[in-house]
Amino acid sequence: MQYRFIEANGICMNVAEQGKGPLVLLCHGFPETSYSWRHQLASLADAGFHAVAPDMRGYGKTESPAETDQYTVFHLVGDMVGLLDSLESETAIIVGNDWGTTVAWQAALMRPDRFRGVVALGVPMMGQPPIPPTQLFPQTNDALLYALYFQVPGTAEAEFERDVPTTMRKLLYGASGEAGPRQENDGTPNPFGMVSRRDGLLAPLPSPAQLPIWLTETDLDTFATAFVESGFRGGLNYYRNLDRNWRLQASLNGKTVDIPALYMVGERDVGLSIPGMRELIAAMPGLVPMLKEPIFLPGCGHWAPQERPQQVSTAILDFVRSL
């Protein structure tokens, strides 16, 4: 796995890449970096593909614009198109996890001429809601949904950056398949659920004495080092553009994703504990006409590329080869 800097869409992006052949672009989520695709980079390269995983805008060693409004989905999709241009590749398969999945879906929606297939992990394709997203999110006098907690600049940053290694240990473990059952209202601490206004997000999350087998201390240190250097503001700014994205994407309302697509999700993904999420997954064929049969990964949590590297790599390769 090699790293280099590439100018794309007006910013300098740090990308990990491996192999030669048709391009497969891998988009990570929050809080991750390109390192989260370490297993898929190797598998794709061994199979004859050029695998490229950028540190997304605001993450790792990639440039992090100061203005919050520079993190809309149009900027993020523009970054991916800019990477294709800089890599002199006419088309690519795009793969995403977590926020990277949102970017992948939107890239497939907006630029089917540049992306000829999409693999989405965790986050289903969803239609335009009738009102801005933050008006739909639940909150009480005592707690609010994590995406609302992330809205005020400085609040989540202060909590997460107080002790970055502990933050990463809690977030990565807390959303993993090992952290406990994932059913609606089962009481399992969830980093992407409701957040106490008094205690913050991290307090109720377990800090395991021993990491799960898929996450070594070296892996954890790699992530922690990256966020010590970059801070969390860039990644949190993605959430701070949810309502802005809603307004900007009005012209795309009703448009379908008209390229081949594959959806995967861990059966213990924290997202599945959100009320209505399984119904959204079931409704996806109406938004993604060329969607293949979804894959549910037993015992797997939110970090499927790391938790189930072989299964995820095999599914991506089978899909890519089918095209």
ZASEZA-414272 format. One line per 4 residues: their letters; for each residue x, y, z of C-alpha. Coordinates in pm, 1 decimal, padded with zeros to 6 digits, m for minus. Each point is the difference from the previous one (the first is absolute). Layout:
// residues N
A> X Y Z  ...;
//
This chain:
// residues 323
MQYR> 00000.0 00000.0 00000.0  00146.8 00328.5 m00112.9  m00102.5 00355.3 00085.7  00028.2 00313.1 m00209.1;
FIEA> m00153.8 00344.9 m00023.6  m00232.2 00082.5 m00289.9  m00158.4 00332.7 m00090.8  m00373.6 m00050.8 m00048.3;
NGIC> m00288.5 00246.3 m00014.1  00219.6 00282.4 00130.2  00134.1 m00179.1 00308.7  00299.4 m00223.9 00072.4;
MNVA> m00108.4 m00354.6 00080.8  00206.1 m00275.6 00162.4  m00081.6 m00333.3 m00164.5  00099.9 m00358.6 00069.8;
EQGK> 00023.3 m00212.5 m00311.3  00100.1 m00345.9 m00107.0  m00003.8 m00199.8 m00323.1  m00054.3 00070.3 m00367.2;
GPLV> m00305.5 m00041.3 m00218.2  m00357.2 00134.7 00000.3  m00055.2 00257.7 00273.4  m00191.6 m00074.5 00321.0;
LLCH> m00045.5 00303.2 00226.8  m00051.3 m00064.7 00373.4  m00163.6 00267.5 00220.2  00027.2 m00026.6 00379.8;
GFPE> m00237.6 00131.0 00265.0  00004.5 00165.6 00344.0  00225.3 m00030.5 00191.8  00232.6 m00184.5 m00236.7;
TSYS> 00274.9 00064.6 m00254.6  00122.2 m00172.4 m00315.7  00163.5 m00254.6 00232.1  m00340.9 m00157.4 00061.2;
WRHQ> 00020.1 m00148.5 m00353.3  00338.9 m00166.9 00056.4  m00137.9 m00349.8 m00058.8  m00201.8 00087.1 m00312.1;
LASL> 00290.9 00189.9 m00157.6  00211.0 m00315.8 00011.8  m00277.8 m00231.9 m00117.9  m00097.0 00221.8 m00293.2;
ADAG> 00363.7 00047.5 m00103.9  00063.0 m00375.8 00010.3  m00303.6 m00048.4 m00225.5  00127.0 00241.6 m00264.6;
FHAV> m00160.6 00329.3 00092.9  00133.7 00345.7 00081.2  m00136.4 00060.8 00350.0  00006.5 00358.0 00130.5;
APDM> m00116.6 00110.4 00345.5  00025.9 00372.4 00077.4  00002.1 00167.0 00335.9  m00329.5 00175.7 m00063.7;
RGYG> m00025.9 00379.3 00013.8  00072.3 00112.8 00357.5  00160.6 m00328.9 00107.0  00354.3 m00123.2 00051.0;
KTES> 00257.2 00177.1 m00212.4  m00253.8 00124.6 m00255.4  m00067.7 00373.2 m00001.2  m00266.7 00119.3 00243.1;
PAET> m00171.0 00324.3 m00108.2  m00086.3 00227.8 00291.7  m00348.9 00095.0 m00120.1  m00280.3 m00232.6 00105.2;
DQYT> m00186.6 00046.6 m00327.9  00289.8 m00157.8 m00193.1  m00113.3 m00349.8 00102.4  m00325.1 m00045.3 m00193.8;
VFHL> m00063.1 m00318.3 m00198.6  00069.5 00201.7 m00314.3  00350.3 00076.7 00125.4  00052.0 m00363.1 00101.9;
VGDM> m00121.1 m00143.9 m00330.4  00207.8 00266.7 m00175.4  00305.1 m00130.7 00185.1  m00063.3 m00352.0 m00130.9;
VGLL> m00049.5 00122.4 m00357.3  00315.6 00208.1 00038.7  00190.9 m00310.4 00108.2  m00113.2 m00182.4 m00313.5;
DSLE> 00122.7 00293.1 m00209.1  00336.7 00015.5 00177.7  00041.5 m00377.5 m00031.1  m00091.1 00031.0 m00370.9;
SETA> m00276.7 m00254.1 00037.0  m00319.2 00048.0 m00196.6  m00209.3 m00216.9 00232.3  00020.6 m00189.3 00329.5;
IIVG> m00192.2 m00222.6 00235.4  m00070.4 00192.7 00320.2  m00025.0 m00166.6 00341.6  m00097.6 00163.7 00329.1;
NDWG> m00051.3 m00067.9 00369.9  m00190.4 00224.8 00242.2  00029.6 00361.9 m00126.0  00203.1 m00136.4 m00290.4;
TTVA> m00312.7 m00193.3 m00098.3  m00198.8 00322.4 m00020.8  00271.9 00142.6 m00225.7  m00004.0 m00317.2 m00212.3;
WQAA> m00379.3 00004.4 m00040.7  00002.7 00368.5 m00095.1  00287.1 m00050.3 m00244.3  m00199.3 m00279.5 m00162.9;
LMRP> m00309.7 00220.8 m00007.3  00168.6 00311.4 m00140.2  00268.7 m00142.8 m00227.3  m00097.9 m00337.6 m00149.6;
DRFR> 00225.6 00092.5 m00292.5  00306.9 m00024.2 00227.7  m00102.7 m00271.4 00245.6  m00112.3 m00325.2 m00157.2;
GVVA> m00080.2 m00188.1 00319.1  m00050.2 00073.0 00369.8  00053.7 m00214.4 00310.6  m00166.6 00142.0 00312.0;
LGVP> 00066.1 m00117.8 00354.3  m00229.8 00078.2 00291.6  m00191.3 00305.8 m00125.5  m00289.0 m00068.5 m00238.8;
MMGQ> m00093.0 00229.9 m00286.4  m00274.9 00229.5 00126.8  m00231.4 00246.2 m00170.2  m00033.8 00369.7 00074.4;
PPIP> m00183.9 00054.5 00332.5  m00287.5 00252.0 00002.4  00173.9 00229.9 00251.1  00365.6 00070.3 00091.5;
PTQL> 00156.4 m00307.3 00166.4  00083.3 00167.4 00331.2  m00371.7 00072.7 00047.3  m00068.2 m00374.5 m00014.9;
FPQT> 00259.3 m00104.5 00257.8  m00126.2 m00079.2 00352.1  00094.5 00201.2 00307.7  m00123.9 00041.8 00356.2;
NDAL> 00087.4 00225.1 00291.4  00267.1 m00252.2 00100.7  00134.6 m00140.7 m00327.6  00024.0 00052.5 m00373.8;
LYAL> 00094.6 m00211.1 m00300.5  00375.2 m00012.5 m00062.7  m00036.8 00187.2 m00333.6  m00160.5 00289.6 00188.5;
YFQV> 00273.5 m00015.5 00264.3  00250.9 00044.7 m00282.9  m00165.9 00315.7 m00136.9  00154.4 00265.2 00229.3;
PGTA> 00365.5 00060.1 m00097.9  00239.5 m00068.1 00284.9  m00220.0 m00214.5 00224.9  00078.6 m00348.4 m00130.8;
EAEF> 00354.6 00105.5 m00092.0  00074.1 00092.1 00360.6  m00127.0 m00335.2 00126.4  00169.6 m00215.5 m00265.8;
ERDV> 00335.5 00180.3 00002.3  00041.2 m00008.6 00379.0  00146.0 m00353.1 m00022.3  00011.9 m00116.2 m00362.7;
PTTM> 00120.9 m00359.4 00060.7  m00285.9 m00059.0 00246.2  m00247.4 00164.6 m00237.9  00101.6 m00229.2 m00285.0;
RKLL> m00000.4 m00309.3 00220.2  m00352.6 00077.3 00119.0  m00143.9 00098.4 m00338.8  00148.8 m00288.1 m00198.3;
YGAS> m00087.1 m00260.6 00260.2  m00337.8 00153.8 00085.2  m00130.4 m00031.0 m00356.8  00150.0 m00344.3 m00060.3;
GEAG> m00174.3 m00334.3 m00001.8  00173.9 m00096.4 00324.5  m00156.4 00285.0 00199.2  m00333.3 m00175.7 00047.0;
PRQE> m00339.4 m00070.8 m00155.7  m00131.5 00252.8 m00248.3  m00375.9 00020.6 00017.8  m00229.8 00296.0 00042.3;
NDGT> 00006.6 00129.0 00359.3  00196.8 m00297.5 00134.6  00200.0 00223.4 00233.2  00341.0 m00070.9 m00153.9;
PNPF> 00220.5 00314.6 00011.7  00006.4 00139.3 m00353.0  00247.4 00267.1 m00116.9  m00242.7 00093.9 m00276.3;
GMVS> m00316.6 00018.3 00207.3  m00133.9 00246.6 00254.1  00255.5 00217.3 00183.7  m00038.8 00129.0 00352.9;
RRDG> 00000.2 00379.9 00012.1  00174.0 m00022.2 00337.7  00253.0 m00280.2 m00049.5  00080.0 00013.7 m00372.6;
LLAP> 00042.0 m00286.7 m00244.7  00299.4 m00194.8 00131.9  m00087.3 m00044.0 00368.6  m00236.7 m00300.1 m00031.5;
LPSP> 00211.8 m00183.8 m00256.9  00214.2 m00292.6 00116.9  00379.1 00022.4 m00026.3  00105.3 m00364.5 m00048.1;
AQLP> 00312.6 m00124.2 00171.2  00057.3 m00226.8 m00298.6  m00077.4 00102.4 m00356.3  m00192.9 m00226.6 m00239.6;
IWLT> 00216.0 m00217.2 m00225.0  m00055.9 00218.0 m00307.1  00142.1 00313.9 00168.1  00356.2 m00018.6 00129.8;
ETDL> 00165.9 00254.1 00227.5  00208.2 00102.1 m00303.3  m00317.1 00059.2 m00202.0  m00149.1 00205.5 00279.7;
DTFA> 00319.1 00203.4 00036.1  m00001.7 00071.0 m00374.4  m00350.7 00145.5 00021.0  00071.7 00191.8 00321.2;
TAFV> 00318.4 00153.7 m00142.0  m00191.3 00119.1 m00306.4  m00268.5 00171.9 00209.4  00251.8 00152.0 00240.1;
ESGF> 00150.2 00169.5 m00305.3  m00319.3 00093.0 m00184.5  m00252.1 00046.4 00279.8  m00364.9 m00097.8 m00045.4;
RGGL> m00143.8 00321.5 m00142.6  00030.4 m00099.3 m00364.5  m00194.7 m00321.8 00048.7  m00261.5 00165.5 00219.4;
NYYR> m00057.1 00264.8 m00266.8  m00160.3 m00268.8 m00218.2  m00285.1 m00016.3 00253.0  m00022.2 00379.4 00015.7;
NLDR> m00096.9 00006.9 m00367.1  m00297.1 m00237.8 00022.4  m00257.5 00277.7 m00033.8  00208.8 00182.7 m00260.1;
NWRL> 00020.1 m00321.6 m00203.4  m00378.5 m00033.7 00026.0  m00046.7 00344.4 m00153.1  00264.9 m00045.2 m00269.9;
QASL> m00128.8 m00341.6 m00108.5  m00358.8 00108.3 m00061.2  00055.7 m00022.6 m00375.7  00097.4 m00368.0 00034.1;
NGKT> m00320.1 m00099.8 00180.4  m00154.4 m00299.9 m00175.0  00310.2 m00090.9 m00197.6  00108.8 m00364.5 00023.6;
VDIP> 00345.4 m00158.8 00017.1  00023.3 m00150.6 m00346.5  00319.0 m00207.4 00025.4  00058.0 m00349.1 00144.9;
ALYM> 00011.3 00004.0 00380.4  00077.4 m00230.3 00291.0  m00102.1 00061.9 00361.3  00157.0 m00165.4 00305.8;
VGER> m00064.0 00048.4 00369.6  00106.4 m00171.8 00321.2  m00285.1 m00165.5 00186.7  00123.4 00180.8 00313.4;
DVGL> 00054.9 00334.8 m00171.9  m00110.2 00279.8 00233.0  m00195.7 00146.9 m00291.9  m00240.8 m00291.8 00003.3;
SIPG> m00107.1 00100.0 00352.4  m00143.1 00325.3 m00141.5  m00379.6 m00032.6 m00028.5  m00106.0 m00042.4 m00362.5;
MREL> 00346.5 m00086.2 m00135.5  m00094.0 m00351.4 m00114.4  m00299.2 00144.6 m00182.2  00229.3 00244.2 m00180.7;
IAAM> 00222.1 m00289.5 m00107.7  m00300.4 m00192.0 m00128.1  m00116.2 00303.8 m00198.0  00332.8 00057.4 m00176.0;
PGLV> m00087.6 m00174.6 m00330.8  m00235.2 00287.6 m00073.8  00293.1 00242.5 00021.5  00268.1 m00233.7 m00136.8;
PMLK> m00155.2 m00205.9 m00283.1  00320.5 m00199.3 m00069.2  00057.6 m00094.9 00364.4  00118.6 m00354.3 00063.0;
EPIF> m00122.5 m00212.7 00290.7  00118.4 00166.0 00324.7  00260.4 m00182.3 00208.6  m00041.9 m00020.9 00378.5;
LPGC> 00321.5 m00089.5 00184.5  m00064.0 m00213.3 00311.4  00147.8 00129.5 00326.2  00149.8 00302.8 m00174.5;
GHWA> m00030.4 00357.8 00123.5  00046.9 00337.2 m00166.9  00360.9 m00039.9 m00116.5  m00059.7 m00283.2 m00248.3;
PQER> 00316.1 00053.1 m00213.7  00208.9 m00049.7 00314.0  m00220.7 m00243.7 00192.8  m00065.2 m00235.2 m00293.5;
PQQV> 00281.4 00081.5 m00243.6  m00006.7 m00323.4 m00198.6  m00377.1 m00006.9 m00045.0  m00013.9 00366.5 m00097.9;
STAI> 00293.3 m00031.7 m00241.3  m00149.8 m00310.7 m00161.4  m00338.4 00169.4 m00043.9  00161.2 00309.5 m00155.6;
LDFV> 00207.1 m00214.9 m00237.3  m00298.9 m00211.8 m00103.4  m00198.1 00317.1 m00070.4  00280.7 00173.9 m00189.7;
RSL> 00067.9 m00307.7 m00212.7  m00369.9 m00028.6 m00082.2  00020.6 00335.8 m00175.3;
//
